[in-house]
Structures are given as C-alpha cells and as structure tokens.
Amino acid sequence: MASRTKRSKARAVVAPAKKSKLSFFGDAFAELKKVHWPTRQEAVRLSLMVLVICVVVGAILGVVDLGFSALIKGLFLGG
C-alpha cells in the first residue's frame, strides 16, 4: 500500500498595517465611550459594600492576630 502524504499549502503571513503611536489615545477614547458607567447610586452602594467588607475582614484579622499573640506569649514567653 502506498502511504499518503498531506501537502499543506504555505500561506503568506501578512502583518497588519502599522498604526501611528498617537492612534492609541484615539482608540482608548473610543473604548471609553463603550463602557457602561455605574450610576451615582450604584457607585455609592458598591463603595459602601467595599468599605463594610474591609472593616469586617480587618476585624477578623485583628482577632486572629490577638489570638496568635496570646498563644505565642503563653507558649514561648511563659505567660
């Protein structure tokens, strides 16, 4: 039986046309127009949510730190 070989056609890779370096700012401005910006109410609500979560996580980490400090003092420093 004859073995079959696949012949792939070589395609020329075409590089995209070079843009000017200043076109970046125009493209960025165009993308910013497409963004869905939150309303003032949404921004305030989400900011308060972040603040509350930060306070809660900070309190939890403070309590854990206090517990570890007491544990280390009790074990290594003789209380």
Rosetta constraint file for C-alpha pairs under 8 A:
AtomPair CA 19 CA 23 HARMONIC 6.60 0.50
AtomPair CA 20 CA 24 HARMONIC 7.80 0.50
AtomPair CA 22 CA 26 HARMONIC 7.28 0.50
AtomPair CA 23 CA 27 HARMONIC 6.17 0.50
AtomPair CA 24 CA 28 HARMONIC 6.06 0.50
AtomPair CA 25 CA 29 HARMONIC 6.09 0.50
AtomPair CA 26 CA 30 HARMONIC 6.20 0.50
AtomPair CA 27 CA 31 HARMONIC 6.24 0.50
AtomPair CA 28 CA 32 HARMONIC 6.24 0.50
AtomPair CA 29 CA 33 HARMONIC 6.53 0.50
AtomPair CA 30 CA 34 HARMONIC 6.95 0.50
AtomPair CA 31 CA 35 HARMONIC 6.81 0.50
AtomPair CA 38 CA 42 HARMONIC 5.73 0.50
AtomPair CA 38 CA 43 HARMONIC 6.00 0.50
AtomPair CA 39 CA 43 HARMONIC 6.19 0.50
AtomPair CA 40 CA 44 HARMONIC 6.16 0.50
AtomPair CA 41 CA 45 HARMONIC 6.11 0.50
AtomPair CA 42 CA 46 HARMONIC 6.03 0.50
AtomPair CA 43 CA 47 HARMONIC 5.98 0.50
AtomPair CA 44 CA 48 HARMONIC 6.13 0.50
AtomPair CA 45 CA 49 HARMONIC 6.20 0.50
AtomPair CA 46 CA 50 HARMONIC 6.25 0.50
AtomPair CA 47 CA 51 HARMONIC 6.22 0.50
AtomPair CA 48 CA 52 HARMONIC 6.10 0.50
AtomPair CA 49 CA 53 HARMONIC 6.17 0.50
AtomPair CA 50 CA 54 HARMONIC 6.10 0.50
AtomPair CA 51 CA 55 HARMONIC 6.27 0.50
AtomPair CA 52 CA 56 HARMONIC 6.18 0.50
AtomPair CA 53 CA 57 HARMONIC 6.04 0.50
AtomPair CA 54 CA 58 HARMONIC 5.91 0.50
AtomPair CA 55 CA 59 HARMONIC 6.10 0.50
AtomPair CA 56 CA 60 HARMONIC 6.24 0.50
AtomPair CA 57 CA 61 HARMONIC 6.11 0.50
AtomPair CA 58 CA 62 HARMONIC 6.01 0.50
AtomPair CA 59 CA 63 HARMONIC 6.23 0.50
AtomPair CA 60 CA 64 HARMONIC 6.25 0.50
AtomPair CA 61 CA 65 HARMONIC 6.00 0.50
AtomPair CA 62 CA 66 HARMONIC 6.09 0.50
AtomPair CA 63 CA 67 HARMONIC 6.18 0.50
AtomPair CA 64 CA 68 HARMONIC 6.21 0.50
AtomPair CA 65 CA 69 HARMONIC 6.03 0.50
AtomPair CA 66 CA 70 HARMONIC 6.25 0.50
AtomPair CA 67 CA 71 HARMONIC 6.16 0.50
AtomPair CA 68 CA 72 HARMONIC 6.06 0.50
AtomPair CA 69 CA 73 HARMONIC 6.14 0.50
AtomPair CA 70 CA 74 HARMONIC 6.05 0.50
AtomPair CA 71 CA 75 HARMONIC 6.10 0.50
AtomPair CA 72 CA 76 HARMONIC 5.70 0.50
AtomPair CA 72 CA 77 HARMONIC 7.14 0.50
AtomPair CA 73 CA 77 HARMONIC 4.84 0.50
AtomPair CA 73 CA 78 HARMONIC 6.44 0.50
AtomPair CA 73 CA 79 HARMONIC 5.37 0.50
AtomPair CA 74 CA 78 HARMONIC 5.22 0.50
AtomPair CA 74 CA 79 HARMONIC 4.29 0.50
AtomPair CA 75 CA 79 HARMONIC 7.24 0.50
